[in-house]
Amino acid sequence: MREEMRTFGYLCPKCGKTVMKARSVFALEASGAEVECDCGGSALTAVFDGERYQLTVPCGLCGGTHTAVCSREQVLEGAVALACAETKQFCCFIGPEGIVEKNLRELEILAEKEKRQEINLPAKYMARLNAYRKRYRAALVVCAFLIVCVAAMFVITATSDNATILNYESKLIDRYEHWEEELKEREAKVREREEAAGISVQNSHGPESTQE
């Protein structure tokens, strides 16, 4: 008598290949099952507690791992499909080999189509994105250069006595004030000299003596 078998199938999130392996009903009732991908990157587990199966399913659609609870009848009789909670697509199949194989083939096509869409979608905007990146880098360089220039101008202003674009007004005012002080000093000296000269002239032209 041929032993009754159940086939488990899922899409490996690690290598992207379909995984399909059969387990006997006797083995499933005795100790559950573990269906591992040949790449070693994922494994489906089914643990039987005597009434229900606790399933842990690697998902090749979202890349995560899903858990589900199925009755004995669901796993050992008929066919069962488990869905990805994120994509709402079936990601695991349990049942006869032919049904599981057919659904796995469709799942593989779906995953490949979604993968191509993910690859092609950014390609449409890649040129524009690269242009924005170049502009951003150029803007950063210009901003850095301007910051250095401004910092250098402040340093020059703080350490130099020469007039610059930042302090020319105050420097001009100081210079005019200095010139004004010099003019006042010169005027004062001129007045002193004029006064001194006036006194000496007055002394040299005293009252004339009259002769009788």
Buried (B, 14 or more C-beta within 10 A) or exposed (E): EEEEBBBBBBBBBEBBBBBBBBBEBEBBBEEBBBBBBEEEBBBBBBEBEEEBBBBBBBBBBBEBEBEBEBEBEBBBEEBBBBBBEEBEBBBBBBBBEEBBBEBBEEBBEBBEEEEEEEEEEEEEEEEEEEEEEEEEEEEEEEEEEEEEEEEEBEEBBEEEEEBEEBBEEEBEEEEEEEEEEEEEEEEEEEEEEEEEEEEEEEEEEEEEEEEE
